C-alpha cells in the first residue's frame, strides 16, 4: 500500500500564511472529569431530538479509537466550557466513563463563541461516497455487498462525486439506492436491474442515476417475482431510453411529493406488462 504524506506542494504559492507566532496560545491535551464540563447556552443549544439519537448511537458504538478530543476552555471555579463535543462527552458519560480526553484552549467567553463558530463552520464534510469507501476498507458487510452487487451488475461505484455528464457508462454515485434495493428486494433483482442498464443502449454517461437505479431495480424485482426470465427483462428495458423516460416522469408524471423513481416505476410498469407497483409484494 502506498501511503501519502501530509504535503502543501499542491497549494498555490500565493496562499496567505500566518506566522506561527500569530496563531494564538497553543492548546493543551489532557484528560478531564466530565463532571467539570459545562455548556454555555449563550452559544450552545440544548441537545435536540436528533442530538439524542446521535448520543445514543455514539454510546452504542463507543470505542476510544473513534473518539476525537472534546474542545474546552477553562472558566472560573475549576470548570471548563465545552466549545465542541458535548454529544461525545454525553455519550461517554452514558457508557459509564468519568473522564474524556480534551483539547484545552485559552479563550474568553466571546472568544469561545467565535471558536465554536469556527470549528463547526469550517468542517470539511465527508461525502457519503468517501464514507462508503472507508466502510469497504473497514470490512463493513453491507458496503462490501454493495460493491459485489455493483460489480456483478457491470457497474462501478465511484469513490468521489463526478458530474453525471462526465461519468463513464456504468459509473454511478447511487450508493444509497443500491443499499436500499439490496435490503428491500435482495441482490438478484438489483443485479438484474443494473445489467438492464449496463448491457443495453442505456449504458450512457450519467445512465445510472439514483432514480434510474431505484426504479429499474424495483421493476426487476416485480418481473422476477412473476417467475419471468432475467434475460427477457434486460431485453425489454433495452428497448426503452431510460434517461428520456426519467425526464418525462419527473416533468409530467409526478404526483405531489412523489419521488422520480416511483413516478418512473408507474410510468414503465404498463409497458413491461407488470401489475400496479403497490400490488406487488416482493420478499427480501
VEXDREN-2710 file (C-alpha; in Angstrom, 1 decimal):
% VEXDREN-2710
k/r/px/py/pz
1/UNK/0.0/0.0/0.0
2/UNK/1.3/3.4/-1.0
3/UNK/0.9/5.9/1.9
4/UNK/0.6/9.6/1.1
5/UNK/2.4/12.1/3.3
6/UNK/0.9/15.4/4.5
7/UNK/2.1/18.0/2.0
8/UNK/1.4/21.5/0.8
9/UNK/3.1/21.1/-2.6
10/UNK/-0.3/21.3/-4.4
11/UNK/-1.3/24.6/-2.7
12/UNK/-0.7/27.8/-4.6
13/UNK/2.4/29.7/-3.6
14/UNK/0.3/32.9/-3.0
15/UNK/-2.0/31.4/-0.3
16/UNK/-1.6/33.7/2.7
17/UNK/0.0/32.0/5.7
18/UNK/0.0/33.3/9.2
19/UNK/3.3/33.5/11.1
20/UNK/3.3/30.8/13.8
21/UNK/3.7/33.4/16.5
22/UNK/0.3/35.0/15.4
23/UNK/-1.7/31.8/15.8
24/UNK/-2.7/32.3/19.4
25/UNK/-1.8/30.3/22.5
26/UNK/-1.1/26.6/21.8
27/UNK/-3.7/24.2/23.3
28/UNK/-3.0/21.6/25.9
29/UNK/-4.2/18.0/25.7
30/UNK/-5.4/16.4/28.9
31/UNK/-8.0/14.1/30.4
32/UNK/-10.7/15.9/32.4
33/UNK/-13.5/14.8/34.6
34/UNK/-16.8/15.0/32.8
35/UNK/-18.3/16.5/36.0
36/UNK/-16.2/19.6/35.4
37/UNK/-17.5/20.2/31.9
38/UNK/-20.3/22.7/31.4
39/UNK/-22.2/24.1/28.4
40/UNK/-22.8/27.8/27.8
41/UNK/-26.3/28.3/26.4
42/UNK/-25.2/31.7/25.0
43/UNK/-23.7/29.9/22.0
44/UNK/-24.5/26.2/22.6
45/UNK/-28.0/24.8/22.2
46/UNK/-29.6/22.1/24.2
47/UNK/-29.4/18.5/22.8
48/UNK/-32.2/18.2/20.3
49/UNK/-34.1/15.0/19.4
50/UNK/-31.6/14.4/16.6
51/UNK/-28.8/15.1/19.0
52/UNK/-30.2/12.5/21.4
53/UNK/-30.2/9.9/18.6
54/UNK/-26.6/10.9/17.9
55/UNK/-25.6/10.5/21.5
56/UNK/-27.2/7.1/21.7
57/UNK/-25.5/6.0/18.5
58/UNK/-22.1/7.1/19.8
59/UNK/-22.7/5.3/23.0
60/UNK/-23.8/2.1/21.3
61/UNK/-20.7/2.0/19.2
62/UNK/-18.4/3.6/21.7
63/UNK/-14.7/3.0/21.1
64/UNK/-11.9/5.3/22.1
65/UNK/-10.3/4.8/18.7
66/UNK/-13.2/6.7/17.2
67/UNK/-13.3/9.4/19.9
68/UNK/-11.9/12.8/19.0
69/UNK/-10.9/15.1/21.9
70/UNK/-13.6/17.5/23.3
71/UNK/-12.6/21.1/22.8
72/UNK/-13.0/23.1/26.1
73/UNK/-12.0/26.4/27.6
74/UNK/-11.2/26.9/31.3
75/UNK/-13.6/29.1/33.3
76/UNK/-14.0/30.1/36.9
77/UNK/-14.4/27.5/39.6
78/UNK/-12.2/24.9/38.1
79/UNK/-14.7/24.1/35.4
80/UNK/-14.4/24.0/31.6
81/UNK/-16.8/25.3/29.0
82/UNK/-17.4/22.9/26.1
83/UNK/-16.7/24.6/22.8
84/UNK/-17.2/21.4/20.7
85/UNK/-18.1/17.9/21.7
86/UNK/-21.0/17.9/24.1
87/UNK/-22.6/15.0/22.3
88/UNK/-19.4/12.9/22.6
89/UNK/-18.9/13.8/26.2
90/UNK/-22.5/12.9/27.0
91/UNK/-22.2/9.6/25.2
92/UNK/-19.0/8.8/27.2
93/UNK/-20.9/9.5/30.4
94/UNK/-23.8/7.4/29.2
95/UNK/-21.4/4.5/28.7
96/UNK/-20.0/4.9/32.2
97/UNK/-16.8/6.8/31.7
98/UNK/-15.9/9.5/34.2
99/UNK/-13.4/11.5/32.1
100/UNK/-12.7/12.2/28.5
101/UNK/-9.6/13.5/26.5
102/UNK/-9.9/17.2/26.0
103/UNK/-8.1/19.9/23.9
104/UNK/-7.9/22.8/26.3
105/UNK/-7.8/26.2/24.6
106/UNK/-7.4/29.6/26.3
107/UNK/-10.5/31.6/25.3
108/UNK/-12.7/34.2/27.0
109/UNK/-16.5/33.8/26.7
110/UNK/-16.7/35.9/23.5
111/UNK/-13.7/34.0/22.0
112/UNK/-15.3/30.7/23.0
113/UNK/-18.4/31.5/20.8
114/UNK/-16.1/32.6/18.0
115/UNK/-14.2/29.3/18.3
116/UNK/-17.5/27.4/18.3
117/UNK/-18.5/29.1/15.1
118/UNK/-15.0/28.5/13.5
119/UNK/-14.9/24.8/14.5
120/UNK/-18.4/24.0/13.3
121/UNK/-18.4/26.3/10.3
122/UNK/-15.2/25.2/8.7
123/UNK/-15.6/21.4/9.0
124/UNK/-14.8/19.6/5.8
125/UNK/-17.9/17.5/5.2
126/UNK/-17.0/13.9/4.5
127/UNK/-19.1/12.9/1.4
128/UNK/-21.2/9.7/1.7
129/UNK/-19.1/8.2/-1.2
130/UNK/-15.9/8.7/0.9
131/UNK/-17.7/7.2/3.9
132/UNK/-18.7/4.2/1.7
133/UNK/-15.1/3.7/0.5
134/UNK/-13.9/3.8/4.1
135/UNK/-16.6/1.3/5.1
136/UNK/-15.4/-1.1/2.4
137/UNK/-11.8/-0.8/3.6
138/UNK/-13.0/-1.4/7.2
139/UNK/-14.8/-4.6/6.1
140/UNK/-18.4/-3.4/6.6
141/UNK/-20.6/-6.2/5.4
142/UNK/-23.2/-4.0/3.6
143/UNK/-20.6/-1.8/2.0
144/UNK/-18.9/-4.8/0.6
145/UNK/-22.2/-6.3/-0.6
146/UNK/-22.9/-3.1/-2.4
147/UNK/-19.6/-3.4/-4.2
148/UNK/-20.2/-7.0/-5.0
149/UNK/-23.6/-6.4/-6.4
150/UNK/-22.5/-3.4/-8.4
151/UNK/-19.6/-5.4/-10.0
152/UNK/-21.9/-8.3/-10.8
153/UNK/-24.3/-5.8/-12.5
154/UNK/-21.5/-4.3/-14.6
155/UNK/-21.4/-1.1/-12.6
156/UNK/-18.6/0.8/-10.9
157/UNK/-19.3/2.7/-7.7
158/UNK/-17.4/6.0/-7.8
159/UNK/-15.2/6.9/-4.8
160/UNK/-15.9/10.7/-5.2
161/UNK/-18.5/12.9/-6.8
162/UNK/-18.3/13.2/-10.6
163/UNK/-20.9/15.3/-12.7
164/UNK/-23.3/13.0/-14.4
165/UNK/-22.2/14.0/-17.9
166/UNK/-18.6/13.3/-17.1
167/UNK/-19.3/9.8/-15.7
168/UNK/-18.3/6.9/-17.9
169/UNK/-21.0/4.5/-18.8
170/UNK/-21.6/2.1/-15.9
171/UNK/-20.2/4.5/-13.3
172/UNK/-22.6/5.5/-10.5
173/UNK/-22.9/7.6/-7.3
174/UNK/-26.1/5.9/-6.3
175/UNK/-24.8/4.1/-3.2
176/UNK/-27.8/4.7/-1.1
177/UNK/-30.1/3.5/-3.9
178/UNK/-28.1/0.3/-4.2
179/UNK/-28.1/-0.3/-0.5
180/UNK/-31.9/0.3/-0.2
181/UNK/-32.6/-2.1/-3.1
182/UNK/-30.4/-4.9/-1.6
183/UNK/-32.1/-4.5/1.8
184/UNK/-35.6/-4.4/0.4
185/UNK/-35.5/-6.8/-2.6
186/UNK/-32.2/-8.7/-2.3
187/UNK/-29.1/-8.9/-4.5
188/UNK/-30.5/-10.7/-7.6
189/UNK/-33.1/-8.1/-8.7
190/UNK/-30.6/-5.3/-8.0
191/UNK/-28.0/-7.1/-10.2
192/UNK/-30.6/-7.7/-13.0
193/UNK/-31.7/-4.0/-12.8
194/UNK/-28.1/-2.9/-13.2
195/UNK/-27.5/-5.2/-16.1
196/UNK/-30.5/-3.9/-17.8
197/UNK/-28.7/-0.6/-18.0
198/UNK/-25.0/-1.6/-18.4
199/UNK/-25.7/-4.2/-21.0
200/UNK/-28.1/-2.3/-23.2
201/UNK/-28.2/1.0/-25.1
202/UNK/-28.9/2.6/-21.7
203/UNK/-25.2/2.3/-20.9
204/UNK/-24.5/6.0/-21.4
205/UNK/-22.9/8.8/-19.4
206/UNK/-25.0/9.5/-16.4
207/UNK/-27.2/6.5/-17.1
208/UNK/-27.0/5.2/-13.5
209/UNK/-28.5/8.0/-11.5
210/UNK/-30.2/7.2/-8.2
211/UNK/-33.8/7.4/-9.7
212/UNK/-32.9/5.1/-12.5
213/UNK/-31.1/2.6/-10.3
214/UNK/-34.0/2.6/-7.8
215/UNK/-36.8/2.3/-10.4
216/UNK/-35.1/-0.4/-12.6
217/UNK/-34.2/-2.4/-9.6
218/UNK/-37.7/-2.3/-8.4
219/UNK/-39.1/-3.2/-11.8
220/UNK/-36.7/-6.1/-12.0
221/UNK/-38.0/-7.4/-8.6
222/UNK/-41.6/-7.1/-9.8
223/UNK/-40.6/-9.0/-13.0
224/UNK/-38.7/-11.8/-11.2
225/UNK/-41.4/-12.4/-8.6
226/UNK/-43.7/-13.4/-11.5
227/UNK/-41.2/-16.1/-12.5
228/UNK/-40.1/-14.3/-15.7
229/UNK/-36.6/-14.7/-17.1
230/UNK/-33.9/-12.1/-16.3
231/UNK/-32.7/-12.0/-19.9
232/UNK/-36.2/-11.1/-21.1
233/UNK/-36.3/-8.2/-18.6
234/UNK/-32.9/-6.9/-19.8
235/UNK/-34.1/-7.1/-23.4
236/UNK/-37.3/-5.3/-22.5
237/UNK/-35.5/-2.4/-20.8
238/UNK/-33.1/-2.3/-23.7
239/UNK/-36.0/-1.1/-25.8
240/UNK/-36.6/1.9/-23.5
241/UNK/-34.5/5.0/-23.3
242/UNK/-34.3/5.3/-19.6
243/UNK/-32.8/8.8/-19.3
244/UNK/-35.6/10.2/-21.5
245/UNK/-38.3/8.4/-19.6
246/UNK/-36.9/9.6/-16.3
247/UNK/-37.0/13.2/-17.5
248/UNK/-40.7/12.7/-18.6
249/UNK/-41.5/11.0/-15.3
250/UNK/-40.0/14.0/-13.4
251/UNK/-41.7/16.6/-15.6
252/UNK/-45.1/15.1/-16.4
253/UNK/-46.0/12.1/-14.2
254/UNK/-45.0/13.0/-10.7
255/UNK/-47.7/13.5/-8.0
256/UNK/-47.1/16.0/-5.2
257/UNK/-44.1/14.9/-3.1
258/UNK/-43.6/11.8/-5.1
259/UNK/-40.1/10.6/-5.9
260/UNK/-38.9/10.5/-9.5
261/UNK/-38.1/6.8/-9.0
262/UNK/-41.6/6.0/-8.0
263/UNK/-43.1/8.0/-10.9
264/UNK/-40.8/6.2/-13.3
265/UNK/-41.9/2.8/-12.0
266/UNK/-45.6/3.8/-12.5
267/UNK/-44.7/5.1/-16.0
268/UNK/-42.9/2.0/-17.1
269/UNK/-44.9/-0.8/-15.4
270/UNK/-47.7/-1.0/-18.1
271/UNK/-45.1/-1.1/-20.9
272/UNK/-43.5/-4.1/-19.2
273/UNK/-46.7/-5.8/-18.6
274/UNK/-46.4/-5.5/-14.8
275/UNK/-49.1/-5.0/-12.2
276/UNK/-49.5/-1.8/-10.4
277/UNK/-46.4/-1.3/-8.1
278/UNK/-48.5/-1.1/-5.0
279/UNK/-49.9/-4.5/-5.5
280/UNK/-46.6/-6.3/-5.7
281/UNK/-45.1/-7.8/-2.5
282/UNK/-41.5/-8.7/-3.1
283/UNK/-39.8/-10.9/-0.5
284/UNK/-36.3/-9.9/0.7
END
